[in-house]
């Protein structure tokens, strides 16, 4: 009786061992030969906080964020919003756009599609694309821009500005300005 039980147990273990050694089903891998990159991380309805020496400089909100570690950039889409802060961590302006991209090494931001910057001082900037240099803390573009403030409405192609829109240069300017006279 014992030998029969032992024989059955040995047969079961042999069958289980053979099944365990069989080739496992491998998960399918997306074909990246067509030029499509696969993100290393993704999140939805997320915020990213940028700091410098422990001080908050910007907070980026996006409906979808995809990190591409190999390419060293982060893709932002599904409506983005960036809150900018000065060196004293006081809020200065907010940028909204349809999509954007962050260089993971420099922390520079590119914003595309219905880009609007509203400063806390009441100046508004509109463009189709805008770039923010983290190192210089400057906004710039070569595209068409429109700035509206309590005293002026200026349009042109090309812009360089601080992130609070207090000191800006517009290149190839057209527009109207009100004087105190």
C-alpha positions as CSV (number, residue, x, y, z in Angstrom):
1,X,0.0,0.0,0.0
2,X,2.8,2.4,0.9
3,X,4.6,1.7,-2.3
4,X,1.5,2.4,-4.4
5,X,0.9,5.7,-2.6
6,X,4.6,6.6,-3.1
7,X,4.4,5.7,-6.8
8,X,1.3,8.0,-7.2
9,X,3.0,10.9,-5.4
10,X,6.2,10.4,-7.5
11,X,4.1,10.4,-10.7
12,X,2.3,13.6,-9.7
13,X,5.6,15.3,-8.8
14,X,7.1,14.3,-12.1
15,X,4.2,15.6,-14.1
16,X,4.2,18.9,-12.1
17,X,8.0,19.2,-12.6
18,X,7.6,18.7,-16.3
19,X,4.9,21.3,-16.5
20,X,7.0,23.7,-14.4
21,X,9.9,23.3,-16.7
22,X,7.8,24.0,-19.8
23,X,8.5,27.3,-21.6
24,X,6.5,30.1,-20.0
25,X,4.2,32.2,-22.0
26,X,6.1,35.4,-22.7
27,X,4.2,38.7,-22.6
28,X,3.9,40.5,-25.9
29,X,6.3,43.3,-26.6
30,X,5.2,46.4,-28.6
31,X,6.9,46.8,-31.9
32,X,9.0,49.9,-31.5
33,X,10.6,49.6,-34.9
34,X,7.9,51.8,-36.4
35,X,9.4,54.9,-34.6
36,X,7.1,54.7,-31.6
37,X,8.7,55.2,-28.2
38,X,7.5,53.5,-25.1
39,X,7.4,55.6,-22.0
40,X,9.1,54.3,-18.9
41,X,6.5,55.9,-16.5
42,X,3.0,57.3,-17.0
43,X,0.6,59.0,-14.7
44,X,-2.7,60.7,-15.0
45,X,-4.0,63.9,-13.3
46,X,-0.6,64.5,-11.8
47,X,1.4,67.5,-10.5
48,X,5.2,67.8,-10.7
49,X,6.9,70.3,-8.4
50,X,10.2,72.0,-9.5
51,X,12.5,73.3,-6.9
52,X,15.8,75.1,-6.7
53,X,17.8,74.9,-3.5
54,X,14.7,73.7,-1.8
55,X,12.5,76.5,-3.0
56,X,9.5,75.9,-5.2
57,X,10.0,77.5,-8.7
58,X,7.1,75.9,-10.6
59,X,4.3,73.4,-10.2
60,X,3.2,71.6,-13.4
61,X,-0.2,69.9,-13.6
62,X,-1.2,67.7,-16.5
63,X,-4.0,65.3,-17.4
64,X,-1.4,62.8,-18.7
65,X,2.3,62.7,-18.1
66,X,4.7,60.2,-19.8
67,X,8.4,59.9,-18.9
68,X,10.8,58.8,-21.6
69,X,14.0,58.1,-19.6
70,X,16.0,57.0,-22.6
71,X,15.3,60.3,-24.4
72,X,15.5,62.3,-21.2
73,X,12.2,64.2,-21.6
74,X,8.7,64.1,-20.1
75,X,5.7,64.6,-22.3
76,X,2.7,66.5,-20.8
77,X,-0.7,66.4,-22.5
78,X,-4.4,66.5,-21.9
79,X,-4.3,70.2,-20.8
80,X,-1.4,71.5,-18.8
81,X,-1.2,74.2,-16.2
82,X,2.1,75.6,-14.8
83,X,2.1,77.8,-11.7
84,X,5.3,79.9,-11.5
85,X,6.9,81.2,-8.3
86,X,9.7,83.8,-7.8
87,X,12.8,83.4,-5.6
88,X,10.8,84.1,-2.5
89,X,8.3,81.4,-3.5
90,X,5.5,84.0,-4.2
91,X,3.2,83.0,-7.1
92,X,3.9,85.2,-10.1
93,X,2.0,83.7,-13.1
94,X,0.1,80.7,-14.5
95,X,0.6,79.2,-17.9
96,X,-2.0,76.9,-19.6
97,X,-1.6,75.0,-22.9
98,X,-2.9,71.9,-24.7
99,X,0.4,70.0,-24.4
100,X,4.1,70.4,-23.5
101,X,7.4,68.8,-22.9
102,X,10.0,69.0,-20.1
103,X,13.7,68.4,-20.7
104,X,14.6,66.2,-17.8
105,X,18.2,67.4,-17.6
106,X,17.7,71.2,-17.9
107,X,14.1,71.3,-16.6
108,X,13.2,73.6,-19.5
109,X,9.6,73.6,-20.6
110,X,8.0,73.7,-24.0
111,X,4.3,74.5,-24.3
112,X,2.2,74.1,-27.4
113,X,-1.4,74.8,-28.5
114,X,-3.4,77.8,-27.2
115,X,-0.7,78.9,-24.8
116,X,-1.9,81.5,-22.3
117,X,0.1,83.1,-19.5
118,X,-1.7,85.2,-17.0
119,X,0.5,87.2,-14.6
120,X,-0.6,88.0,-11.1
121,X,-0.1,91.7,-12.0
122,X,-2.9,91.5,-14.7
123,X,-0.8,91.1,-17.9
124,X,-2.0,88.3,-20.3
125,X,0.1,86.6,-23.0
126,X,-1.2,84.5,-25.8
127,X,0.8,82.4,-28.3
128,X,0.7,79.0,-30.1
129,X,4.1,78.0,-28.6
130,X,6.2,79.2,-25.7
131,X,9.4,78.1,-24.1
132,X,10.6,78.5,-20.5
133,X,14.3,78.5,-19.7
134,X,14.7,77.1,-16.1
135,X,18.3,78.4,-15.8
136,X,17.5,81.9,-16.9
137,X,13.9,82.0,-15.5
138,X,12.8,83.5,-18.8
139,X,9.9,82.9,-21.2
140,X,10.7,83.1,-24.9
141,X,9.3,82.3,-28.4
142,X,9.8,83.2,-32.1
143,X,6.1,82.7,-32.8
144,X,3.3,85.3,-33.0
145,X,2.4,86.7,-29.5
146,X,-0.3,89.0,-28.2
147,X,0.2,90.8,-24.8
148,X,-2.7,92.6,-23.1
149,X,-2.1,94.7,-20.0
150,X,-4.1,97.4,-18.3
151,X,-2.2,100.0,-20.4
152,X,-1.4,98.3,-23.7
153,X,-2.3,95.7,-26.3
154,X,0.8,94.7,-28.3
155,X,1.2,92.0,-31.0
156,X,4.3,90.8,-32.7
157,X,6.5,87.9,-33.6
158,X,9.1,86.8,-31.0
159,X,9.2,87.5,-27.3
160,X,11.5,87.3,-24.3
161,X,10.1,88.0,-20.8
162,X,10.5,87.3,-17.2
163,X,8.0,84.7,-15.9
164,X,5.9,87.5,-14.2
165,X,5.5,89.4,-17.5
166,X,6.8,92.6,-16.0
167,X,9.8,93.0,-18.2
168,X,9.3,91.8,-21.8
169,X,10.6,92.5,-25.2
170,X,8.5,91.8,-28.3
171,X,10.3,91.6,-31.7
172,X,8.6,92.8,-34.9
173,X,5.9,94.7,-32.9
174,X,2.5,95.9,-34.0
175,X,-0.3,97.1,-31.7
176,X,-1.7,99.9,-29.6
177,X,-0.6,101.6,-26.4
178,X,-2.5,104.0,-24.2
179,X,-0.7,107.1,-22.9
180,X,-1.4,109.1,-19.8
181,X,-2.0,112.2,-21.8
